[in-house]
Amino acid sequence: MSFQSIRQEIKDVIDAESDLIQVTYLTNRSTFEGFPACVVTPSESQADYGSTHRDKVTYTYDVKVYYPIKD
């Protein structure tokens, strides 16, 4: 499985399983079409990636949930 297809699978599960999330994105956004919104991105920390002694690669993703907080 490729890096992008795993990220798409995470998005698909969020979309299918959560009635609360209005919109899910695969890239960081400055504007959202609804709230709460999720953004699924690869981890920015290189320390989160690596392979084991059996050559199994670990992919790490961040799932951020955005919701506006009003005063």
PDB file of N, CA, C, O and CB in Angstrom:
ATOM      1  N   MET A   1       0.843  -1.181   0.000  1.00  0.00           N
ATOM      2  CA  MET A   1       0.000   0.000   0.000  1.00  0.00           C
ATOM      3  C   MET A   1       0.884   1.239   0.000  1.00  0.00           C
ATOM      4  O   MET A   1       1.920   1.273   0.663  1.00  0.00           O
ATOM      5  CB  MET A   1      -0.957   0.001   1.217  1.00  0.00           C
ATOM      6  N   SER A   2       0.480   2.230  -0.728  1.00  0.00           N
ATOM      7  CA  SER A   2       1.285   3.445  -0.809  1.00  0.00           C
ATOM      8  C   SER A   2       0.908   4.430   0.299  1.00  0.00           C
ATOM      9  O   SER A   2      -0.150   4.336   0.922  1.00  0.00           O
ATOM     10  CB  SER A   2       1.114   4.105  -2.183  1.00  0.00           C
ATOM     11  N   PHE A   3       1.801   5.356   0.511  1.00  0.00           N
ATOM     12  CA  PHE A   3       1.637   6.414   1.500  1.00  0.00           C
ATOM     13  C   PHE A   3       0.305   7.149   1.299  1.00  0.00           C
ATOM     14  O   PHE A   3      -0.437   7.365   2.257  1.00  0.00           O
ATOM     15  CB  PHE A   3       2.811   7.404   1.420  1.00  0.00           C
ATOM     16  N   GLN A   4       0.005   7.532   0.054  1.00  0.00           N
ATOM     17  CA  GLN A   4      -1.219   8.281  -0.240  1.00  0.00           C
ATOM     18  C   GLN A   4      -2.476   7.427  -0.081  1.00  0.00           C
ATOM     19  O   GLN A   4      -3.509   7.922   0.369  1.00  0.00           O
ATOM     20  CB  GLN A   4      -1.158   8.840  -1.649  1.00  0.00           C
ATOM     21  N   SER A   5      -2.392   6.161  -0.445  1.00  0.00           N
ATOM     22  CA  SER A   5      -3.596   5.324  -0.343  1.00  0.00           C
ATOM     23  C   SER A   5      -3.958   5.052   1.119  1.00  0.00           C
ATOM     24  O   SER A   5      -5.138   4.929   1.448  1.00  0.00           O
ATOM     25  CB  SER A   5      -3.386   3.991  -1.089  1.00  0.00           C
ATOM     26  N   ILE A   6      -2.957   4.957   1.995  1.00  0.00           N
ATOM     27  CA  ILE A   6      -3.249   4.789   3.426  1.00  0.00           C
ATOM     28  C   ILE A   6      -3.934   6.035   3.965  1.00  0.00           C
ATOM     29  O   ILE A   6      -4.897   5.942   4.726  1.00  0.00           O
ATOM     30  CB  ILE A   6      -1.954   4.499   4.226  1.00  0.00           C
ATOM     31  N   ARG A   7      -3.434   7.199   3.570  1.00  0.00           N
ATOM     32  CA  ARG A   7      -4.047   8.463   4.013  1.00  0.00           C
ATOM     33  C   ARG A   7      -5.488   8.554   3.513  1.00  0.00           C
ATOM     34  O   ARG A   7      -6.366   9.004   4.248  1.00  0.00           O
ATOM     35  CB  ARG A   7      -3.225   9.681   3.507  1.00  0.00           C
ATOM     36  N   GLN A   8      -5.738   8.136   2.284  1.00  0.00           N
ATOM     37  CA  GLN A   8      -7.094   8.152   1.735  1.00  0.00           C
ATOM     38  C   GLN A   8      -7.994   7.195   2.508  1.00  0.00           C
ATOM     39  O   GLN A   8      -9.161   7.508   2.742  1.00  0.00           O
ATOM     40  CB  GLN A   8      -7.079   7.781   0.240  1.00  0.00           C
ATOM     41  N   GLU A   9      -7.478   6.042   2.906  1.00  0.00           N
ATOM     42  CA  GLU A   9      -8.248   5.090   3.703  1.00  0.00           C
ATOM     43  C   GLU A   9      -8.633   5.674   5.057  1.00  0.00           C
ATOM     44  O   GLU A   9      -9.752   5.469   5.529  1.00  0.00           O
ATOM     45  CB  GLU A   9      -7.454   3.803   3.899  1.00  0.00           C
ATOM     46  N   ILE A  10      -7.709   6.403   5.684  1.00  0.00           N
ATOM     47  CA  ILE A  10      -8.026   7.063   6.961  1.00  0.00           C
ATOM     48  C   ILE A  10      -9.168   8.048   6.756  1.00  0.00           C
ATOM     49  O   ILE A  10     -10.107   8.085   7.551  1.00  0.00           O
ATOM     50  CB  ILE A  10      -6.777   7.793   7.539  1.00  0.00           C
ATOM     51  N   LYS A  11      -9.093   8.847   5.693  1.00  0.00           N
ATOM     52  CA  LYS A  11     -10.152   9.819   5.375  1.00  0.00           C
ATOM     53  C   LYS A  11     -11.487   9.102   5.150  1.00  0.00           C
ATOM     54  O   LYS A  11     -12.523   9.534   5.655  1.00  0.00           O
ATOM     55  CB  LYS A  11      -9.771  10.649   4.119  1.00  0.00           C
ATOM     56  N   ASP A  12     -11.451   8.014   4.395  1.00  0.00           N
ATOM     57  CA  ASP A  12     -12.683   7.272   4.095  1.00  0.00           C
ATOM     58  C   ASP A  12     -13.332   6.727   5.369  1.00  0.00           C
ATOM     59  O   ASP A  12     -14.556   6.751   5.496  1.00  0.00           O
ATOM     60  CB  ASP A  12     -12.386   6.118   3.124  1.00  0.00           C
ATOM     61  N   VAL A  13     -12.530   6.240   6.304  1.00  0.00           N
ATOM     62  CA  VAL A  13     -13.069   5.718   7.567  1.00  0.00           C
ATOM     63  C   VAL A  13     -13.694   6.853   8.376  1.00  0.00           C
ATOM     64  O   VAL A  13     -14.777   6.687   8.939  1.00  0.00           O
ATOM     65  CB  VAL A  13     -11.956   5.013   8.395  1.00  0.00           C
ATOM     66  N   ILE A  14     -13.026   7.998   8.440  1.00  0.00           N
ATOM     67  CA  ILE A  14     -13.587   9.148   9.169  1.00  0.00           C
ATOM     68  C   ILE A  14     -14.912   9.565   8.546  1.00  0.00           C
ATOM     69  O   ILE A  14     -15.888   9.806   9.257  1.00  0.00           O
ATOM     70  CB  ILE A  14     -12.593  10.342   9.169  1.00  0.00           C
ATOM     71  N   ASP A  15     -14.949   9.651   7.219  1.00  0.00           N
ATOM     72  CA  ASP A  15     -16.174  10.058   6.523  1.00  0.00           C
ATOM     73  C   ASP A  15     -17.312   9.059   6.733  1.00  0.00           C
ATOM     74  O   ASP A  15     -18.466   9.457   6.893  1.00  0.00           O
ATOM     75  CB  ASP A  15     -15.899  10.219   5.031  1.00  0.00           C
ATOM     76  N   ALA A  16     -16.996   7.782   6.733  1.00  0.00           N
ATOM     77  CA  ALA A  16     -18.035   6.753   6.837  1.00  0.00           C
ATOM     78  C   ALA A  16     -18.508   6.530   8.270  1.00  0.00           C
ATOM     79  O   ALA A  16     -19.680   6.229   8.494  1.00  0.00           O
ATOM     80  CB  ALA A  16     -17.524   5.451   6.269  1.00  0.00           C
ATOM     81  N   GLU A  17     -17.620   6.673   9.228  1.00  0.00           N
ATOM     82  CA  GLU A  17     -17.937   6.289  10.598  1.00  0.00           C
ATOM     83  C   GLU A  17     -18.360   7.436  11.511  1.00  0.00           C
ATOM     84  O   GLU A  17     -18.911   7.196  12.585  1.00  0.00           O
ATOM     85  CB  GLU A  17     -16.769   5.621  11.190  1.00  0.00           C
ATOM     86  N   SER A  18     -18.114   8.657  11.107  1.00  0.00           N
ATOM     87  CA  SER A  18     -18.421   9.773  11.997  1.00  0.00           C
ATOM     88  C   SER A  18     -19.531  10.641  11.430  1.00  0.00           C
ATOM     89  O   SER A  18     -19.403  11.222  10.352  1.00  0.00           O
ATOM     90  CB  SER A  18     -17.176  10.614  12.242  1.00  0.00           C
ATOM     91  N   ASP A  19     -20.617  10.716  12.176  1.00  0.00           N
ATOM     92  CA  ASP A  19     -21.708  11.602  11.787  1.00  0.00           C
ATOM     93  C   ASP A  19     -21.434  13.034  12.241  1.00  0.00           C
ATOM     94  O   ASP A  19     -22.108  13.966  11.801  1.00  0.00           O
ATOM     95  CB  ASP A  19     -23.035  11.105  12.374  1.00  0.00           C
ATOM     96  N   LEU A  20     -20.452  13.211  13.113  1.00  0.00           N
ATOM     97  CA  LEU A  20     -20.169  14.534  13.675  1.00  0.00           C
ATOM     98  C   LEU A  20     -19.252  15.383  12.806  1.00  0.00           C
ATOM     99  O   LEU A  20     -19.361  16.609  12.815  1.00  0.00           O
ATOM    100  CB  LEU A  20     -19.555  14.382  15.030  1.00  0.00           C
ATOM    101  N   ILE A  21     -18.350  14.753  12.055  1.00  0.00           N
ATOM    102  CA  ILE A  21     -17.396  15.496  11.225  1.00  0.00           C
ATOM    103  C   ILE A  21     -18.098  15.936   9.944  1.00  0.00           C
ATOM    104  O   ILE A  21     -18.658  15.113   9.221  1.00  0.00           O
ATOM    105  CB  ILE A  21     -16.131  14.629  10.897  1.00  0.00           C
ATOM    106  N   GLN A  22     -18.063  17.240   9.670  1.00  0.00           N
ATOM    107  CA  GLN A  22     -18.728  17.778   8.487  1.00  0.00           C
ATOM    108  C   GLN A  22     -17.918  17.590   7.209  1.00  0.00           C
ATOM    109  O   GLN A  22     -18.475  17.299   6.151  1.00  0.00           O
ATOM    110  CB  GLN A  22     -19.013  19.238   8.688  1.00  0.00           C
ATOM    111  N   VAL A  23     -16.587  17.760   7.313  1.00  0.00           N
ATOM    112  CA  VAL A  23     -15.739  17.672   6.130  1.00  0.00           C
ATOM    113  C   VAL A  23     -14.349  17.188   6.547  1.00  0.00           C
ATOM    114  O   VAL A  23     -13.853  17.532   7.620  1.00  0.00           O
ATOM    115  CB  VAL A  23     -15.654  19.049   5.401  1.00  0.00           C
ATOM    116  N   THR A  24     -13.732  16.383   5.680  1.00  0.00           N
ATOM    117  CA  THR A  24     -12.390  15.858   5.939  1.00  0.00           C
ATOM    118  C   THR A  24     -11.496  16.204   4.759  1.00  0.00           C
ATOM    119  O   THR A  24     -11.885  16.034   3.604  1.00  0.00           O
ATOM    120  CB  THR A  24     -12.419  14.314   6.178  1.00  0.00           C
ATOM    121  N   TYR A  25     -10.294  16.692   5.056  1.00  0.00           N
ATOM    122  CA  TYR A  25      -9.336  17.107   4.027  1.00  0.00           C
ATOM    123  C   TYR A  25      -8.058  16.290   4.132  1.00  0.00           C
ATOM    124  O   TYR A  25      -7.732  15.759   5.194  1.00  0.00           O
ATOM    125  CB  TYR A  25      -9.019  18.609   4.149  1.00  0.00           C
ATOM    126  N   LEU A  26      -7.337  16.195   3.017  1.00  0.00           N
ATOM    127  CA  LEU A  26      -6.059  15.502   2.977  1.00  0.00           C
ATOM    128  C   LEU A  26      -4.873  16.459   2.969  1.00  0.00           C
ATOM    129  O   LEU A  26      -3.723  16.020   2.937  1.00  0.00           O
ATOM    130  CB  LEU A  26      -5.999  14.612   1.766  1.00  0.00           C
ATOM    131  N   THR A  27      -5.138  17.744   2.999  1.00  0.00           N
ATOM    132  CA  THR A  27      -4.076  18.751   3.047  1.00  0.00           C
ATOM    133  C   THR A  27      -4.457  19.821   4.059  1.00  0.00           C
ATOM    134  O   THR A  27      -5.634  20.010   4.365  1.00  0.00           O
ATOM    135  CB  THR A  27      -3.829  19.381   1.641  1.00  0.00           C
ATOM    136  N   ASN A  28      -3.457  20.513   4.570  1.00  0.00           N
ATOM    137  CA  ASN A  28      -3.734  21.616   5.494  1.00  0.00           C
ATOM    138  C   ASN A  28      -4.543  22.693   4.792  1.00  0.00           C
ATOM    139  O   ASN A  28      -4.374  22.919   3.594  1.00  0.00           O
ATOM    140  CB  ASN A  28      -2.424  22.208   6.054  1.00  0.00           C
ATOM    141  N   ARG A  29      -5.411  23.353   5.528  1.00  0.00           N
ATOM    142  CA  ARG A  29      -6.327  24.344   4.963  1.00  0.00           C
ATOM    143  C   ARG A  29      -6.288  25.623   5.774  1.00  0.00           C
ATOM    144  O   ARG A  29      -5.969  25.609   6.963  1.00  0.00           O
ATOM    145  CB  ARG A  29      -7.758  23.796   4.907  1.00  0.00           C
ATOM    146  N   SER A  30      -6.616  26.730   5.119  1.00  0.00           N
ATOM    147  CA  SER A  30      -6.789  27.988   5.846  1.00  0.00           C
ATOM    148  C   SER A  30      -8.268  28.335   5.993  1.00  0.00           C
ATOM    149  O   SER A  30      -8.637  29.142   6.845  1.00  0.00           O
ATOM    150  CB  SER A  30      -6.049  29.127   5.130  1.00  0.00           C
ATOM    151  N   THR A  31      -9.111  27.726   5.164  1.00  0.00           N
ATOM    152  CA  THR A  31     -10.562  27.901   5.274  1.00  0.00           C
ATOM    153  C   THR A  31     -11.215  26.519   5.231  1.00  0.00           C
ATOM    154  O   THR A  31     -10.683  25.580   4.639  1.00  0.00           O
ATOM    155  CB  THR A  31     -11.118  28.827   4.123  1.00  0.00           C
ATOM    156  N   PHE A  32     -12.372  26.420   5.869  1.00  0.00           N
ATOM    157  CA  PHE A  32     -13.088  25.150   5.946  1.00  0.00           C
ATOM    158  C   PHE A  32     -14.513  25.341   5.467  1.00  0.00           C
ATOM    159  O   PHE A  32     -15.099  26.411   5.634  1.00  0.00           O
ATOM    160  CB  PHE A  32     -13.070  24.590   7.385  1.00  0.00           C
ATOM    161  N   GLU A  33     -15.068  24.292   4.867  1.00  0.00           N
ATOM    162  CA  GLU A  33     -16.435  24.353   4.355  1.00  0.00           C
ATOM    163  C   GLU A  33     -17.470  23.982   5.394  1.00  0.00           C
ATOM    164  O   GLU A  33     -18.666  24.097   5.128  1.00  0.00           O
ATOM    165  CB  GLU A  33     -16.579  23.454   3.171  1.00  0.00           C
ATOM    166  N   GLY A  34     -17.062  23.550   6.543  1.00  0.00           N
ATOM    167  CA  GLY A  34     -17.973  23.176   7.614  1.00  0.00           C
ATOM    168  C   GLY A  34     -17.195  22.833   8.862  1.00  0.00           C
ATOM    169  O   GLY A  34     -15.983  22.623   8.813  1.00  0.00           O
ATOM    170  N   PHE A  35     -17.896  22.777   9.983  1.00  0.00           N
ATOM    171  CA  PHE A  35     -17.263  22.440  11.258  1.00  0.00           C
ATOM    172  C   PHE A  35     -18.114  21.419  11.992  1.00  0.00           C
ATOM    173  O   PHE A  35     -19.340  21.470  11.892  1.00  0.00           O
ATOM    174  CB  PHE A  35     -17.056  23.703  12.128  1.00  0.00           C
ATOM    175  N   PRO A  36     -17.520  20.513  12.711  1.00  0.00           N
ATOM    176  CA  PRO A  36     -16.094  20.290  12.856  1.00  0.00           C
ATOM    177  C   PRO A  36     -15.496  19.731  11.566  1.00  0.00           C
ATOM    178  O   PRO A  36     -16.161  19.037  10.796  1.00  0.00           O
ATOM    179  CB  PRO A  36     -15.823  19.343  14.023  1.00  0.00           C
ATOM    180  N   ALA A  37     -14.226  20.054  11.356  1.00  0.00           N
ATOM    181  CA  ALA A  37     -13.495  19.610  10.178  1.00  0.00           C
ATOM    182  C   ALA A  37     -12.263  18.825  10.615  1.00  0.00           C
ATOM    183  O   ALA A  37     -11.672  19.108  11.658  1.00  0.00           O
ATOM    184  CB  ALA A  37     -13.093  20.815   9.288  1.00  0.00           C
ATOM    185  N   CYS A  38     -11.883  17.843   9.814  1.00  0.00           N
ATOM    186  CA  CYS A  38     -10.670  17.053  10.077  1.00  0.00           C
ATOM    187  C   CYS A  38      -9.678  17.274   8.951  1.00  0.00           C
ATOM    188  O   CYS A  38     -10.052  17.454   7.792  1.00  0.00           O
ATOM    189  CB  CYS A  38     -11.002  15.537  10.222  1.00  0.00           C
ATOM    190  N   VAL A  39      -8.404  17.255   9.318  1.00  0.00           N
ATOM    191  CA  VAL A  39      -7.323  17.303   8.339  1.00  0.00           C
ATOM    192  C   VAL A  39      -6.410  16.114   8.626  1.00  0.00           C
ATOM    193  O   VAL A  39      -5.887  15.976   9.731  1.00  0.00           O
ATOM    194  CB  VAL A  39      -6.533  18.673   8.401  1.00  0.00           C
ATOM    195  N   VAL A  40      -6.223  15.253   7.615  1.00  0.00           N
ATOM    196  CA  VAL A  40      -5.358  14.088   7.735  1.00  0.00           C
ATOM    197  C   VAL A  40      -4.077  14.388   6.965  1.00  0.00           C
ATOM    198  O   VAL A  40      -4.104  14.560   5.747  1.00  0.00           O
ATOM    199  CB  VAL A  40      -6.060  12.788   7.198  1.00  0.00           C
ATOM    200  N   THR A  41      -2.951  14.451   7.683  1.00  0.00           N
ATOM    201  CA  THR A  41      -1.659  14.750   7.059  1.00  0.00           C
ATOM    202  C   THR A  41      -0.594  13.805   7.587  1.00  0.00           C
ATOM    203  O   THR A  41      -0.721  13.264   8.686  1.00  0.00           O
ATOM    204  CB  THR A  41      -1.248  16.215   7.315  1.00  0.00           C
ATOM    205  N   PRO A  42       0.453  13.610   6.801  1.00  0.00           N
ATOM    206  CA  PRO A  42       1.564  12.823   7.324  1.00  0.00           C
ATOM    207  C   PRO A  42       2.250  13.572   8.459  1.00  0.00           C
ATOM    208  O   PRO A  42       2.266  14.803   8.476  1.00  0.00           O
ATOM    209  CB  PRO A  42       2.573  12.498   6.208  1.00  0.00           C
ATOM    210  N   SER A  43       2.806  12.842   9.390  1.00  0.00           N
ATOM    211  CA  SER A  43       3.520  13.470  10.495  1.00  0.00           C
ATOM    212  C   SER A  43       4.702  14.258   9.958  1.00  0.00           C
ATOM    213  O   SER A  43       5.364  13.828   9.015  1.00  0.00           O
ATOM    214  CB  SER A  43       3.991  12.417  11.518  1.00  0.00           C
ATOM    215  N   GLU A  44       4.965  15.407  10.556  1.00  0.00           N
ATOM    216  CA  GLU A  44       6.079  16.246  10.120  1.00  0.00           C
ATOM    217  C   GLU A  44       7.371  15.888  10.845  1.00  0.00           C
ATOM    218  O   GLU A  44       8.424  16.446  10.534  1.00  0.00           O
ATOM    219  CB  GLU A  44       5.749  17.715  10.344  1.00  0.00           C
ATOM    220  N   SER A  45       7.311  14.982  11.793  1.00  0.00           N
ATOM    221  CA  SER A  45       8.486  14.595  12.563  1.00  0.00           C
ATOM    222  C   SER A  45       9.132  13.359  11.936  1.00  0.00           C
ATOM    223  O   SER A  45       8.509  12.300  11.855  1.00  0.00           O
ATOM    224  CB  SER A  45       8.108  14.325  14.042  1.00  0.00           C
ATOM    225  N   GLN A  46      10.360  13.495  11.502  1.00  0.00           N
ATOM    226  CA  GLN A  46      11.065  12.361  10.913  1.00  0.00           C
ATOM    227  C   GLN A  46      11.247  11.223  11.913  1.00  0.00           C
ATOM    228  O   GLN A  46      11.387  10.066  11.517  1.00  0.00           O
ATOM    229  CB  GLN A  46      12.418  12.805  10.384  1.00  0.00           C
ATOM    230  N   ALA A  47      11.248  11.543  13.207  1.00  0.00           N
ATOM    231  CA  ALA A  47      11.416  10.517  14.232  1.00  0.00           C
ATOM    232  C   ALA A  47      10.223   9.559  14.280  1.00  0.00           C
ATOM    233  O   ALA A  47      10.334   8.470  14.842  1.00  0.00           O
ATOM    234  CB  ALA A  47      11.613  11.169  15.594  1.00  0.00           C
ATOM    235  N   ASP A  48       9.091   9.949  13.701  1.00  0.00           N
ATOM    236  CA  ASP A  48       7.907   9.098  13.694  1.00  0.00           C
ATOM    237  C   ASP A  48       7.980   7.991  12.646  1.00  0.00           C
ATOM    238  O   ASP A  48       7.153   7.080  12.648  1.00  0.00           O
ATOM    239  CB  ASP A  48       6.680   9.936  13.456  1.00  0.00           C
ATOM    240  N   TYR A  49       8.966   8.066  11.749  1.00  0.00           N
ATOM    241  CA  TYR A  49       9.082   7.096  10.671  1.00  0.00           C
ATOM    242  C   TYR A  49      10.284   6.203  10.907  1.00  0.00           C
ATOM    243  O   TYR A  49      11.270   6.622  11.513  1.00  0.00           O
ATOM    244  CB  TYR A  49       9.193   7.798   9.313  1.00  0.00           C
ATOM    245  N   GLY A  50      10.201   5.006  10.439  1.00  0.00           N
ATOM    246  CA  GLY A  50      11.330   4.101  10.573  1.00  0.00           C
ATOM    247  C   GLY A  50      10.938   2.714  10.125  1.00  0.00           C
ATOM    248  O   GLY A  50       9.786   2.457   9.775  1.00  0.00           O
ATOM    249  N   SER A  51      11.908   1.823  10.141  1.00  0.00           N
ATOM    250  CA  SER A  51      11.622   0.444   9.796  1.00  0.00           C
ATOM    251  C   SER A  51      12.185  -0.453  10.889  1.00  0.00           C
ATOM    252  O   SER A  51      13.149  -0.113  11.576  1.00  0.00           O
ATOM    253  CB  SER A  51      12.213   0.076   8.406  1.00  0.00           C
ATOM    254  N   THR A  52      11.568  -1.576  11.019  1.00  0.00           N
ATOM    255  CA  THR A  52      11.979  -2.519  12.059  1.00  0.00           C
ATOM    256  C   THR A  52      13.045  -3.449  11.506  1.00  0.00           C
ATOM    257  O   THR A  52      13.431  -3.350  10.341  1.00  0.00           O
ATOM    258  CB  THR A  52      10.769  -3.331  12.585  1.00  0.00           C
ATOM    259  N   HIS A  53      13.509  -4.339  12.342  1.00  0.00           N
ATOM    260  CA  HIS A  53      14.520  -5.299  11.907  1.00  0.00           C
ATOM    261  C   HIS A  53      13.976  -6.254  10.847  1.00  0.00           C
ATOM    262  O   HIS A  53      14.747  -6.964  10.202  1.00  0.00           O
ATOM    263  CB  HIS A  53      15.037  -6.090  13.099  1.00  0.00           C
ATOM    264  N   ARG A  54      12.684  -6.277  10.667  1.00  0.00           N
ATOM    265  CA  ARG A  54      12.070  -7.130   9.635  1.00  0.00           C
ATOM    266  C   ARG A  54      11.640  -6.327   8.413  1.00  0.00           C
ATOM    267  O   ARG A  54      10.849  -6.805   7.600  1.00  0.00           O
ATOM    268  CB  ARG A  54      10.865  -7.871  10.211  1.00  0.00           C
ATOM    269  N   ASP A  55      12.155  -5.113   8.285  1.00  0.00           N
ATOM    270  CA  ASP A  55      11.844  -4.232   7.149  1.00  0.00           C
ATOM    271  C   ASP A  55      10.363  -3.917   7.003  1.00  0.00           C
ATOM    272  O   ASP A  55       9.840  -3.852   5.891  1.00  0.00           O
ATOM    273  CB  ASP A  55      12.334  -4.856   5.879  1.00  0.00           C
ATOM    274  N   LYS A  56       9.698  -3.725   8.120  1.00  0.00           N
ATOM    275  CA  LYS A  56       8.321  -3.254   8.098  1.00  0.00           C
ATOM    276  C   LYS A  56       8.363  -1.752   8.330  1.00  0.00           C
ATOM    277  O   LYS A  56       8.816  -1.290   9.377  1.00  0.00           O
ATOM    278  CB  LYS A  56       7.433  -3.984   9.178  1.00  0.00           C
ATOM    279  N   VAL A  57       7.896  -1.002   7.364  1.00  0.00           N
ATOM    280  CA  VAL A  57       7.950   0.452   7.444  1.00  0.00           C
ATOM    281  C   VAL A  57       6.772   0.960   8.260  1.00  0.00           C
ATOM    282  O   VAL A  57       5.657   0.455   8.130  1.00  0.00           O
ATOM    283  CB  VAL A  57       7.951   1.085   6.035  1.00  0.00           C
ATOM    284  N   THR A  58       7.016   1.954   9.095  1.00  0.00           N
ATOM    285  CA  THR A  58       5.979   2.572   9.909  1.00  0.00           C
ATOM    286  C   THR A  58       5.627   3.929   9.316  1.00  0.00           C
ATOM    287  O   THR A  58       6.506   4.768   9.120  1.00  0.00           O
ATOM    288  CB  THR A  58       6.436   2.715  11.386  1.00  0.00           C
ATOM    289  N   TYR A  59       4.361   4.145   9.032  1.00  0.00           N
ATOM    290  CA  TYR A  59       3.869   5.444   8.578  1.00  0.00           C
ATOM    291  C   TYR A  59       3.062   6.056   9.714  1.00  0.00           C
ATOM    292  O   TYR A  59       2.257   5.375  10.349  1.00  0.00           O
ATOM    293  CB  TYR A  59       3.005   5.311   7.272  1.00  0.00           C
ATOM    294  N   THR A  60       3.276   7.332   9.967  1.00  0.00           N
ATOM    295  CA  THR A  60       2.552   8.024  11.027  1.00  0.00           C
ATOM    296  C   THR A  60       1.806   9.204  10.427  1.00  0.00           C
ATOM    297  O   THR A  60       2.363   9.965   9.636  1.00  0.00           O
ATOM    298  CB  THR A  60       3.514   8.493  12.150  1.00  0.00           C
ATOM    299  N   TYR A  61       0.549   9.350  10.805  1.00  0.00           N
ATOM    300  CA  TYR A  61      -0.291  10.428  10.299  1.00  0.00           C
ATOM    301  C   TYR A  61      -0.841  11.233  11.463  1.00  0.00           C
ATOM    302  O   TYR A  61      -1.047  10.707  12.557  1.00  0.00           O
ATOM    303  CB  TYR A  61      -1.440   9.872   9.431  1.00  0.00           C
ATOM    304  N   ASP A  62      -1.074  12.502  11.219  1.00  0.00           N
ATOM    305  CA  ASP A  62      -1.744  13.364  12.184  1.00  0.00           C
ATOM    306  C   ASP A  62      -3.171  13.578  11.715  1.00  0.00           C
ATOM    307  O   ASP A  62      -3.413  13.853  10.540  1.00  0.00           O
ATOM    308  CB  ASP A  62      -0.997  14.723  12.354  1.00  0.00           C
ATOM    309  N   VAL A  63      -4.114  13.453  12.638  1.00  0.00           N
ATOM    310  CA  VAL A  63      -5.510  13.779  12.350  1.00  0.00           C
ATOM    311  C   VAL A  63      -5.866  14.936  13.274  1.00  0.00           C
ATOM    312  O   VAL A  63      -5.959  14.780  14.492  1.00  0.00           O
ATOM    313  CB  VAL A  63      -6.481  12.526  12.562  1.00  0.00           C
ATOM    314  N   LYS A  64      -6.060  16.095  12.668  1.00  0.00           N
ATOM    315  CA  LYS A  64      -6.382  17.298  13.444  1.00  0.00           C
ATOM    316  C   LYS A  64      -7.853  17.623  13.253  1.00  0.00           C
ATOM    317  O   LYS A  64      -8.375  17.581  12.139  1.00  0.00           O
ATOM    318  CB  LYS A  64      -5.488  18.506  13.018  1.00  0.00           C
ATOM    319  N   VAL A  65      -8.510  17.949  14.356  1.00  0.00           N
ATOM    320  CA  VAL A  65      -9.930  18.312  14.315  1.00  0.00           C
ATOM    321  C   VAL A  65     -10.038  19.793  14.619  1.00  0.00           C
ATOM    322  O   VAL A  65      -9.493  20.274  15.612  1.00  0.00           O
ATOM    323  CB  VAL A  65     -10.779  17.464  15.329  1.00  0.00           C
ATOM    324  N   TYR A  66     -10.741  20.510  13.759  1.00  0.00           N
ATOM    325  CA  TYR A  66     -10.921  21.957  13.905  1.00  0.00           C
ATOM    326  C   TYR A  66     -12.373  22.270  14.216  1.00  0.00           C
ATOM    327  O   TYR A  66     -13.291  21.739  13.592  1.00  0.00           O
ATOM    328  CB  TYR A  66     -10.473  22.702  12.629  1.00  0.00           C
ATOM    329  N   TYR A  67     -12.557  23.140  15.192  1.00  0.00           N
ATOM    330  CA  TYR A  67     -13.890  23.593  15.563  1.00  0.00           C
ATOM    331  C   TYR A  67     -13.762  25.015  16.098  1.00  0.00           C
ATOM    332  O   TYR A  67     -12.928  25.269  16.968  1.00  0.00           O
ATOM    333  CB  TYR A  67     -14.551  22.638  16.622  1.00  0.00           C
ATOM    334  N   PRO A  68     -14.566  25.941  15.598  1.00  0.00           N
ATOM    335  CA  PRO A  68     -14.436  27.319  16.072  1.00  0.00           C
ATOM    336  C   PRO A  68     -14.955  27.470  17.504  1.00  0.00           C
ATOM    337  O   PRO A  68     -16.011  26.948  17.860  1.00  0.00           O
ATOM    338  CB  PRO A  68     -15.190  28.272  15.138  1.00  0.00           C
ATOM    339  N   ILE A  69     -14.199  28.185  18.298  1.00  0.00           N
ATOM    340  CA  ILE A  69     -14.617  28.456  19.672  1.00  0.00           C
ATOM    341  C   ILE A  69     -15.036  29.928  19.730  1.00  0.00           C
ATOM    342  O   ILE A  69     -14.240  30.827  19.458  1.00  0.00           O
ATOM    343  CB  ILE A  69     -13.459  28.136  20.713  1.00  0.00           C
ATOM    344  N   LYS A  70     -16.281  30.148  20.084  1.00  0.00           N
ATOM    345  CA  LYS A  70     -16.803  31.523  20.144  1.00  0.00           C
ATOM    346  C   LYS A  70     -16.774  32.023  21.575  1.00  0.00           C
ATOM    347  O   LYS A  70     -16.960  31.253  22.516  1.00  0.00           O
ATOM    348  CB  LYS A  70     -18.244  31.597  19.580  1.00  0.00           C
ATOM    349  N   ASP A  71     -16.543  33.298  21.730  1.00  0.00           N
ATOM    350  CA  ASP A  71     -16.469  33.901  23.069  1.00  0.00           C
ATOM    351  C   ASP A  71     -17.781  33.789  23.804  1.00  0.00           C
ATOM    352  O   ASP A  71     -17.892  34.244  24.942  1.00  0.00           O
ATOM    353  CB  ASP A  71     -16.065  35.360  22.976  1.00  0.00           C
TER     354      ASP A  71
END
